[in-house]
């Protein structure tokens, strides 16, 4: 009879790991929670879009003002647009800032004769820079007090600026020196802006108003 070998069963020490519970619907899936970093990036993207939209709005408004020759107002908006995230737009805004600066600079004018002052003043009237126009027309009158065309232009500048009494005074002098200035003023589209004023009507249509 053969001998039987004694078998030993090794004892395990420690606790066995519990098996994960399985739900009836199958193994559970964990959803990754949104990290704080993702939320911050999303908020930053929203803010960047808002800044970009503000930059575009400022630039478009500035361009409209620039074409309307409102250079001071346009410059302020171009400065805002130059700090936006769109670098190409910012570069264009910086170029426009320099253009506004050049147009806002008053040129150094060295005028000597009455005719030079007169010609410069006419350009200022056309640009509706009425303050400078009056200044140069008055300088021209100091050099040539009897220049009827200068008096006529000064009457126009004062009338457009709202100084109807001043317009009447200088237009009357211009007509006294050269009666044809009456007809010129009647036909002048610029005078139409204030020719309906009673004082001006008396000068332009003395027969109708009974004025001498």
C-alpha positions as CSV (number, residue, x, y, z in Angstrom):
1,X,0.0,0.0,0.0
2,X,1.5,3.3,-1.1
3,X,2.0,6.2,1.2
4,X,-0.3,9.3,0.5
5,X,1.4,12.6,0.4
6,X,0.1,15.1,2.9
7,X,-1.2,18.2,1.1
8,X,-1.2,21.5,2.8
9,X,-3.5,24.4,2.1
10,X,-1.8,27.7,2.2
11,X,-3.6,30.2,4.4
12,X,-4.0,33.6,2.9
13,X,-3.5,36.5,5.1
14,X,-5.2,39.9,4.8
15,X,-8.7,40.9,3.7
16,X,-9.9,40.1,0.2
17,X,-11.0,43.1,-1.9
18,X,-14.7,43.4,-2.3
19,X,-16.0,42.9,-5.8
20,X,-17.5,46.0,-7.2
21,X,-21.3,46.1,-7.2
22,X,-22.8,45.7,-10.6
23,X,-26.1,47.6,-11.2
24,X,-29.0,46.0,-12.9
25,X,-28.5,48.3,-15.8
26,X,-24.9,47.2,-16.3
27,X,-21.6,48.7,-15.2
28,X,-21.9,52.4,-14.2
29,X,-20.0,55.0,-16.2
30,X,-18.5,58.0,-14.6
31,X,-19.0,61.4,-16.3
32,X,-16.0,63.6,-16.2
33,X,-16.7,66.7,-14.1
34,X,-16.1,70.1,-15.8
35,X,-12.8,71.4,-14.4
36,X,-12.4,75.0,-13.2
37,X,-9.9,75.5,-15.9
38,X,-12.4,74.7,-18.6
39,X,-14.9,77.2,-17.1
40,X,-12.3,79.9,-17.0
41,X,-11.4,79.3,-20.6
42,X,-15.0,79.5,-21.6
43,X,-15.5,82.8,-19.7
44,X,-12.3,84.2,-21.3
45,X,-13.6,83.3,-24.8
46,X,-16.8,85.1,-24.2
47,X,-15.0,88.2,-22.9
48,X,-12.7,88.1,-26.0
49,X,-15.6,88.1,-28.3
50,X,-17.2,91.0,-26.5
51,X,-14.0,93.0,-26.7
52,X,-13.7,92.2,-30.4
53,X,-17.2,93.3,-31.1
54,X,-16.6,96.6,-29.2
55,X,-13.4,97.1,-31.2
56,X,-15.3,96.6,-34.5
57,X,-18.1,99.0,-33.4
58,X,-15.6,101.7,-32.4
59,X,-13.7,101.3,-35.7
60,X,-16.8,101.5,-37.9
61,X,-18.1,104.6,-36.0
62,X,-14.7,106.2,-36.3
63,X,-14.6,105.7,-40.0
64,X,-18.0,107.3,-40.5
65,X,-16.8,110.3,-38.4
66,X,-13.6,110.5,-40.4
67,X,-15.4,110.7,-43.7
68,X,-17.7,113.4,-42.2
69,X,-14.5,115.3,-41.4
70,X,-15.1,115.2,-37.7
71,X,-11.5,114.3,-37.0
72,X,-11.4,115.0,-33.2
73,X,-14.3,112.7,-32.5
74,X,-13.0,110.1,-35.0
75,X,-9.6,110.1,-33.3
76,X,-11.0,109.2,-29.9
77,X,-12.8,106.1,-31.3
78,X,-9.7,105.1,-33.4
79,X,-7.7,105.1,-30.1
80,X,-10.2,102.7,-28.6
81,X,-10.1,100.5,-31.6
82,X,-6.3,100.4,-31.6
83,X,-6.3,98.5,-28.3
84,X,-8.6,95.7,-29.5
85,X,-7.6,92.0,-30.1
86,X,-7.9,92.2,-33.9
87,X,-4.3,93.3,-34.8
88,X,-5.0,94.2,-38.4
89,X,-7.9,96.4,-37.4
90,X,-5.7,97.9,-34.6
91,X,-3.0,98.7,-37.1
92,X,-5.5,100.4,-39.4
93,X,-6.8,102.4,-36.5
94,X,-3.3,103.6,-35.7
95,X,-2.8,104.7,-39.2
96,X,-6.1,106.7,-39.0
97,X,-5.0,108.2,-35.7
98,X,-2.0,109.7,-37.5
99,X,-4.2,111.0,-40.4
100,X,-6.5,112.6,-37.9
101,X,-3.5,114.3,-36.2
102,X,-2.3,115.7,-39.5
103,X,-5.8,117.1,-40.3
104,X,-6.2,118.6,-36.8
105,X,-2.9,120.4,-37.0
106,X,-3.4,124.0,-38.0
107,X,-1.1,124.9,-40.9
108,X,1.2,127.9,-40.4
109,X,-0.2,130.5,-42.7
110,X,1.9,133.4,-43.7
111,X,-0.4,135.8,-45.6
112,X,0.7,139.3,-46.5
113,X,-1.7,140.9,-49.0
114,X,-5.4,141.5,-48.7
115,X,-6.0,139.2,-51.7
116,X,-4.1,136.4,-50.0
117,X,-6.2,136.8,-46.8
118,X,-9.4,136.9,-49.0
119,X,-8.6,133.8,-50.9
120,X,-7.7,131.9,-47.8
121,X,-10.9,133.1,-46.1
122,X,-13.1,131.9,-49.0
123,X,-11.5,128.4,-48.6
124,X,-12.4,128.6,-44.9
125,X,-16.0,129.6,-45.7
126,X,-16.3,126.6,-48.0
127,X,-15.0,124.3,-45.2
128,X,-17.4,126.1,-42.8
129,X,-14.5,127.2,-40.6
130,X,-16.2,130.5,-40.1
131,X,-14.2,131.8,-37.2
132,X,-10.9,131.6,-39.2
133,X,-12.7,133.0,-42.3
134,X,-13.8,136.1,-40.4
135,X,-10.4,136.6,-38.9
136,X,-8.7,136.7,-42.3
137,X,-11.4,138.8,-43.9
138,X,-11.0,141.4,-41.2
139,X,-7.3,141.3,-41.8
140,X,-7.9,141.9,-45.5
141,X,-10.2,144.9,-44.7
142,X,-7.5,146.5,-42.6
143,X,-5.3,146.4,-45.7
144,X,-8.0,147.4,-48.2
145,X,-11.0,149.0,-46.3
146,X,-12.9,149.7,-49.5
147,X,-12.7,146.2,-51.0
148,X,-16.4,145.4,-51.7
149,X,-15.7,141.7,-52.5
150,X,-14.1,141.4,-49.1
151,X,-17.1,143.1,-47.4
152,X,-19.4,140.8,-49.3
153,X,-17.5,137.7,-48.1
154,X,-17.5,138.9,-44.6
155,X,-21.2,139.5,-44.7
156,X,-21.6,135.9,-45.8
157,X,-19.3,134.5,-43.1
158,X,-21.1,136.4,-40.4
159,X,-24.6,135.4,-41.7
160,X,-23.6,131.7,-41.8
161,X,-22.3,132.0,-38.2
162,X,-25.6,133.4,-37.1
163,X,-24.6,137.0,-36.7
164,X,-27.4,138.6,-38.8
165,X,-26.7,142.1,-37.7
166,X,-23.1,141.8,-38.7
167,X,-24.1,140.3,-42.0
168,X,-26.5,143.2,-42.6
169,X,-23.9,145.8,-41.8
170,X,-21.2,144.4,-44.1
171,X,-23.6,143.5,-47.0
172,X,-24.9,147.1,-46.9
173,X,-21.4,148.5,-47.2
174,X,-20.6,146.0,-50.0
175,X,-23.8,147.1,-51.9
176,X,-23.1,150.8,-51.3
177,X,-19.6,150.4,-52.9
178,X,-20.8,148.1,-55.7
179,X,-24.6,147.9,-56.3
180,X,-24.2,144.7,-58.3
181,X,-23.5,142.9,-55.0
182,X,-27.2,143.0,-54.3
183,X,-28.0,140.8,-57.3
184,X,-25.1,138.5,-56.5
185,X,-26.4,138.0,-53.0
186,X,-29.9,137.3,-54.3
187,X,-28.5,134.5,-56.5
188,X,-25.9,133.2,-54.1
189,X,-27.0,129.8,-52.7
190,X,-24.9,130.4,-49.5
191,X,-26.9,133.6,-48.7
192,X,-30.1,131.6,-49.0
193,X,-29.4,130.1,-45.5
194,X,-30.2,133.4,-43.9
195,X,-31.6,135.7,-46.7
196,X,-35.2,135.3,-45.3
197,X,-34.2,137.4,-42.2
198,X,-36.0,140.8,-42.3
199,X,-32.8,142.9,-42.2
200,X,-31.3,140.9,-45.2
201,X,-34.6,141.1,-47.1
202,X,-34.6,144.9,-46.8
203,X,-31.2,144.9,-48.5
204,X,-31.9,142.4,-51.2
205,X,-35.4,143.6,-52.1
206,X,-35.7,147.2,-51.1
207,X,-38.6,147.8,-53.6
208,X,-40.7,145.1,-52.0
209,X,-39.9,146.1,-48.4
210,X,-40.0,149.8,-48.9
211,X,-36.5,150.2,-47.6
212,X,-34.3,152.9,-49.2
